[in-house]
Amino acid sequence: MAWLPFIQNYKPFYIQTPYDAKAWSTEVFGLVAKSNPYPIMPNPKAPYNNDWKDEHGDDEFVETQFFAAQELSVKFYCKVPEGEDSEKTLRRQIMDFFEKIKDGEFCIYDDYTGIGRQKVHYAGYEEDSFVAHDDYARAIFTVKFKVNDPLTPLYYDEKNQVITPDPTHGRSDLLGTEDGDYIITEGGLYIQVA
């Protein structure tokens, strides 16, 4: 098992490939997600439009919007304490993680932000800091991911240990009843969702 620093109330970063029966935390590789700024809303793609010379403005078709892929970067921290070949062990842990994510699409879920996405793939790496001393080795690096489905929310099902589509579509204020779904407003009113 990889060494992990103790971080009180740490919330894991999960990944699940199509070949995994269960989601796994990056902690398996000794990696701790240090920062993970997620875009909450996607950007729309440019709509179809006509710029008629005899009309003001543009004639744009926006009845159905389509959204651009998202790119996100997660900064990871990894440290191997004093021991034989700490630098070699550190590099092996990072490369083992890379082997797991380098090919194909997968799902991700960040327990800290509560945001999960599908159709994600590896898109790059930046090394921020690498230190090797006699008594330890540590690295801070950023992994870039590309999300090709910016709309489908996912969540981590702790009971089954899988990343799965969120039935509430990310809405914690949604209440399901026999008559349909309702939103609970600040004033306590129930408004039916179409």
C-alpha positions as CSV (number, residue, x, y, z in Angstrom):
1,M,0.0,0.0,0.0
2,A,1.3,3.5,-0.9
3,W,2.1,5.9,1.9
4,L,-0.4,8.8,2.4
5,P,0.0,11.9,4.4
6,F,-2.7,12.4,7.1
7,I,-5.1,15.1,6.0
8,Q,-8.0,15.6,8.4
9,N,-11.4,15.3,6.7
10,Y,-9.8,14.6,3.3
11,K,-12.3,13.8,0.6
12,P,-11.0,11.4,-2.1
13,F,-10.9,11.7,-5.9
14,Y,-12.3,8.7,-7.6
15,I,-11.8,7.2,-11.1
16,Q,-13.6,4.3,-12.7
17,T,-12.7,2.8,-16.1
18,P,-15.1,0.6,-18.1
19,Y,-13.0,-2.4,-17.0
20,D,-13.3,-1.6,-13.3
21,A,-16.0,-3.4,-11.3
22,K,-15.6,-0.6,-8.6
23,A,-14.3,2.9,-8.5
24,W,-10.9,3.4,-7.0
25,S,-9.4,6.4,-5.2
26,T,-6.2,8.0,-6.3
27,E,-5.0,7.2,-2.7
28,V,-4.3,3.7,-4.0
29,F,-1.3,5.2,-5.8
30,G,-0.4,7.5,-2.9
31,L,-1.8,10.5,-4.7
32,V,-3.8,13.1,-2.8
33,A,-5.9,15.6,-4.9
34,K,-4.6,19.0,-3.7
35,S,-6.8,21.3,-5.8
36,N,-9.5,20.7,-8.3
37,P,-11.2,23.7,-9.7
38,Y,-14.2,22.3,-11.7
39,P,-16.2,24.4,-14.1
40,I,-19.8,24.0,-12.8
41,M,-21.6,25.1,-16.0
42,P,-20.5,24.3,-19.5
43,N,-20.0,26.9,-22.3
44,P,-22.4,26.7,-25.2
45,K,-21.1,26.0,-28.7
46,A,-21.7,28.7,-31.3
47,P,-25.3,28.4,-32.5
48,Y,-26.3,28.2,-36.2
49,N,-26.9,31.7,-37.5
50,N,-27.5,33.9,-40.5
51,D,-26.5,37.5,-40.7
52,W,-29.1,38.9,-43.1
53,K,-28.0,42.2,-44.5
54,D,-31.6,43.5,-44.6
55,E,-32.3,42.7,-40.9
56,H,-31.0,43.9,-37.5
57,G,-28.9,41.5,-35.4
58,D,-28.4,37.9,-36.2
59,D,-30.9,35.2,-36.9
60,E,-29.7,32.5,-34.5
61,F,-31.2,29.0,-33.8
62,V,-31.0,28.6,-30.1
63,E,-34.1,26.4,-29.5
64,T,-31.7,23.5,-28.6
65,Q,-28.3,24.5,-27.2
66,F,-25.2,22.2,-27.6
67,F,-22.3,22.5,-25.3
68,A,-18.5,22.5,-25.7
69,A,-16.2,19.9,-24.0
70,Q,-14.6,21.0,-20.8
71,E,-11.0,20.8,-19.7
72,L,-10.1,20.6,-16.1
73,S,-6.8,20.3,-14.2
74,V,-6.4,18.4,-10.9
75,K,-3.3,19.1,-8.8
76,F,-1.9,16.0,-7.0
77,Y,0.5,15.7,-4.2
78,C,2.6,12.5,-3.7
79,K,5.3,11.8,-1.0
80,V,7.3,8.8,-0.2
81,P,9.0,8.9,3.2
82,E,12.5,7.8,4.2
83,G,13.3,4.4,2.9
84,E,15.2,2.5,0.2
85,D,14.8,4.1,-3.2
86,S,12.2,6.7,-2.2
87,E,12.6,8.6,-5.5
88,K,12.3,5.4,-7.5
89,T,9.1,4.4,-5.5
90,L,7.6,7.8,-6.0
91,R,8.1,7.7,-9.8
92,R,6.7,4.1,-9.9
93,Q,3.5,5.2,-8.0
94,I,3.0,8.1,-10.5
95,M,3.7,5.9,-13.5
96,D,1.3,3.2,-12.2
97,F,-1.4,5.9,-12.0
98,F,-0.5,7.0,-15.5
99,E,-0.9,3.4,-16.8
100,K,-4.4,3.3,-15.4
101,I,-5.6,6.5,-17.0
102,K,-3.6,6.9,-20.2
103,D,-6.0,5.0,-22.6
104,G,-9.7,5.3,-23.2
105,E,-12.5,7.1,-21.4
106,F,-13.5,6.8,-17.8
107,C,-15.6,8.4,-15.1
108,I,-14.4,10.7,-12.4
109,Y,-15.9,11.9,-9.1
110,D,-14.5,14.4,-6.7
111,D,-15.8,13.9,-3.2
112,Y,-14.7,17.4,-2.1
113,T,-16.8,19.3,-4.7
114,G,-19.4,16.6,-5.2
115,I,-18.9,16.8,-9.0
116,G,-18.7,13.8,-11.2
117,R,-18.4,13.5,-15.0
118,Q,-18.3,10.7,-17.6
119,K,-16.6,10.4,-21.0
120,V,-13.4,11.8,-19.5
121,H,-9.9,11.1,-20.8
122,Y,-6.3,12.0,-20.0
123,A,-5.2,15.2,-21.7
124,G,-1.8,16.1,-20.2
125,Y,0.7,16.5,-17.4
126,E,2.6,19.3,-15.8
127,E,5.2,18.9,-13.1
128,D,5.0,21.7,-10.6
129,S,7.6,20.5,-8.1
130,F,9.8,17.5,-7.6
131,V,12.1,17.2,-4.6
132,A,14.3,14.2,-3.7
133,H,16.2,14.3,-0.4
134,D,18.0,11.6,1.5
135,D,15.0,11.1,3.8
136,Y,12.0,11.5,1.4
137,A,10.9,12.3,-2.2
138,R,7.8,14.3,-3.1
139,A,6.1,15.6,-6.2
140,I,3.4,18.1,-6.9
141,F,2.0,17.8,-10.4
142,T,-1.1,18.7,-12.4
143,V,-3.1,16.2,-14.5
144,K,-5.3,17.6,-17.2
145,F,-8.5,15.9,-18.1
146,K,-10.9,16.5,-21.0
147,V,-14.6,16.0,-20.4
148,N,-16.6,15.2,-23.5
149,D,-20.0,15.0,-21.7
150,P,-20.3,18.3,-19.7
151,L,-24.0,17.8,-18.9
152,T,-24.5,14.4,-17.2
153,P,-23.9,14.6,-13.5
154,L,-22.5,11.6,-11.7
155,Y,-22.1,10.7,-8.0
156,Y,-20.2,8.1,-6.0
157,D,-22.4,5.4,-4.6
158,E,-20.6,4.4,-1.4
159,K,-22.6,1.3,-0.8
160,N,-21.7,-0.3,-4.2
161,Q,-18.4,1.7,-4.6
162,V,-19.3,2.8,-8.1
163,I,-19.6,6.1,-10.0
164,T,-23.1,6.3,-11.4
165,P,-25.5,8.8,-13.0
166,D,-27.1,11.1,-10.4
167,P,-30.9,10.6,-10.4
168,T,-31.5,14.1,-9.0
169,H,-29.4,15.7,-11.8
170,G,-27.3,17.4,-9.2
171,R,-30.2,19.0,-7.5
172,S,-30.1,18.5,-3.7
173,D,-33.4,20.3,-3.4
174,L,-35.3,17.8,-5.5
175,L,-38.1,15.8,-3.8
176,G,-39.5,12.7,-5.6
177,T,-43.1,11.8,-5.0
178,E,-45.7,9.6,-6.7
179,D,-47.1,12.7,-8.4
180,G,-43.6,13.7,-9.8
181,D,-40.6,15.7,-8.8
182,Y,-40.8,18.9,-6.7
183,I,-38.3,21.6,-5.8
184,I,-38.3,22.8,-2.2
185,T,-37.9,26.6,-2.3
186,E,-36.3,28.8,0.4
187,G,-39.8,29.6,1.7
188,G,-40.6,25.9,2.0
189,L,-42.9,25.9,-1.0
190,Y,-43.1,22.8,-3.3
191,I,-43.0,23.6,-7.0
192,Q,-43.5,20.8,-9.5
193,V,-40.7,20.3,-12.0
194,A,-41.8,19.5,-15.5
